């Protein structure tokens, strides 16, 4: 029999391939099996009774758990250094499931203003209907001590932010949350666990849109929440009751994608730096938002907090709001290798206008607060050759 590996801290590349999978013995499949089933059998009514009382555990119904989902959850937990994880039908399901599991009528949540538009609309439009008060703060957390109160229960942040890549100081935010007894939640989608691990910096719960870097191939909608076993138990219950559970087929694709997570992200980061430097020098580009550039306001924080600077960026063409939008639309209509599509983190490089996609249905003041201009172009750098991507940018900007 094969001896178990000695206990040690394995690297991300190793964890992404092996965590959650048992592949020892004769005739054991190397690949992951998909448990295509909606339900599971009981051996007796006594087991059924014990399960209903929470005195034992077993798979019952895929909405609450499934062997294929468990493998994906163990991988993400290992990568994020978490005790537990729950995968969900989408990133939005992870966000709503986490917040609704922790908040009730009369509670308050503090959130950074610079976040994904879907998260912002959930906080702005839905939580107040449930009697939950939302207060916004800037990404640098300035003045946060003036808006916290005994009713505040959650601090919600995103870093780097979507779409203009501002950073939140995770250690500072976690320390503030602990001082006030808040549960700290961070959306780690843009960075992925390869670039930063918020739980090791003091955060309580980390969220992902698994559709992005975790799966990495633009072929699945998925989400995840990772943290302590106690917190994940609450989130899992809420997700299952609200119906935001992941399908086993999606879990399989998520697992397959994560096996190349580190090598993909590292290559994308290398290419992104070349692309950002090109854009920063282009005469028709007014500003580039990329933490790897010394001109970025959070460059020093990115060097401390992240292992690389990421593969996301944004830029604005020169001109005022109207001219900038016209130039941005012209650029997006002219790219050839870059695809004009929403989402991010896949093998294909993408461009998109946030005012028409992620940050739609937001007022001018809200867009300004999010750092989004009419002509802001969000760029997701994929795995194509860097020279080819730069040539495409050059011709599209010409």
C-alpha positions, 0 to 999 in steps of 0.5 A: 500500500502506498504510504501517505505523504508526510504532513507539510504545506504543499504549494498551490500548484500541488493543491490545485491538482491533488487536494480533495482527491483520493487516488491510491490503490489498484484500478482507481480512476485518475480522473474525477467522476461526476456523481450525476444524481439528484438524491442518495439512499438511506440504509435505514429509517434510523439513519434518516432520523439521525440525519434529520437531527444533525447527529450524523452526516451523509449525502442526501440530496445534491442540493445539500451536497454531492461527492463531486461538489465536495472535491471542488470544495476541498480544493478551494478550501486548501488553496485559500487556507480555509477550514471549509468551503461551499460551492454555489451555482454562481458568484452572485449566489455565493455573495447573496448566500453569505450575506443573507446567512449573516444578516437579519432585519435591523442589522447594518453592513459596511461595504466598500463603494468600489465593488462589482456592479452586481454586488453593489446592486444587491446591497443597494436594492435588495438588502434594504427591502429586508430591513438591512441598512447598508453604508458605503465607504471608500476603498481606503476605508477613510472615515469608516470609524464614523459610520460603524455602529453597534448594529453593524454586523458585516464588513464587505470588501473587494480587492482588487476592485472591479473594474478600476483595480483599487486595492483595500488594505486587507490587514487594516480592514481585518483589524478594524473588523475584529476591533468592532466584532464584525464578520469580514468578507472579501471578494477575491475573484480578481486576485484568485488564491494564487495572488493573495490569501485573505484568510491568512491576513485576518479575514473571516470569509472569502468569496469567488466567482468560480466562473473566472480564474478558478475555472478559467475556460469560460465554460461554467458558471460557478461560485464559492465561499470559504472560511471557518467550518462554523461560518460555512455551515451557516452559508451552506444552509442558506445557499441550499434553502435558497436554491443556489447550489452547484450542479455536479457537471459544473463542479467537474468543470470547476475541478478540471479548470483549477488543476491549471490555475497557478500556471494560467494565472502566472502567465496571464500576470506576465503578459498583463504587465507587458500590455499595461506598459504598452497602454501607459505609453500610448499617445491615445490613452489617458490613464491605465488602471493596473496595480503593477504600474508605479503610477497606480495609487495602490502600487505599494500596497499591491507589492506588499499584499499580492504575490503578482499584480494580476491580469485585469486592468482598465484604461480610458482613451483621451478626451472628455466623457463624450469623446472618451466614450466614442473612442472607447466604443470605436476601440472595442469595435475594432479589436480582433484578438481581444473578444468583446465579451463580459466576464474575465479570467479565461484563456481568451483576452476580453474587453468590455465597457462597464457602463453597459455591463457590470455597472449598468443601471447605476447613476452618474454619481454612483459610477463616479464613486466606483471610479468608472467613466463613460469611456472606461474599458475593462481588459482581461488578459488571457493566454495568447502571445503577448506580442500578438495582443499588443499588435491588436491593441495598437491597430485598434487604437490607431 
